[in-house]
């Protein structure tokens, strides 16, 4: 299990990825397809065509890391084919890895302090 720092952005590459790719190949995909900086410390999630394998590429303070998972049964499900990349929150990533179909999840409205208008002090 890996635990990224809080506030780290997670990007899902919605195009199927060849799982033979390693550090250099995946970082090249991040640059060319996702138009992101692979050295940014963000997490980049890749899923193969059959949906049975995933790799997560990220850069920590000293080098690239790859977290990989291969399913014995079932598939990783996602339905964002309209764009090359899709932003995920940490909860969405956990649900994706646990086999929960994100399109069937109903999210309830929650307070988000980043979207609240600033109030003038009294």
Buried (B, 14 or more C-beta within 10 A) or exposed (E): EEEBEEEEBBBBBBBEBEBEBEBEBBBEBBEEBBEBEBEBBBBBBBBBEEBBBBBBBBBEEEEBBBBEEEBEEEBBBBEBEEEBBBEBEBEBBEBBBEEEEBEEEEEEEEEEEEEEEEEEEE
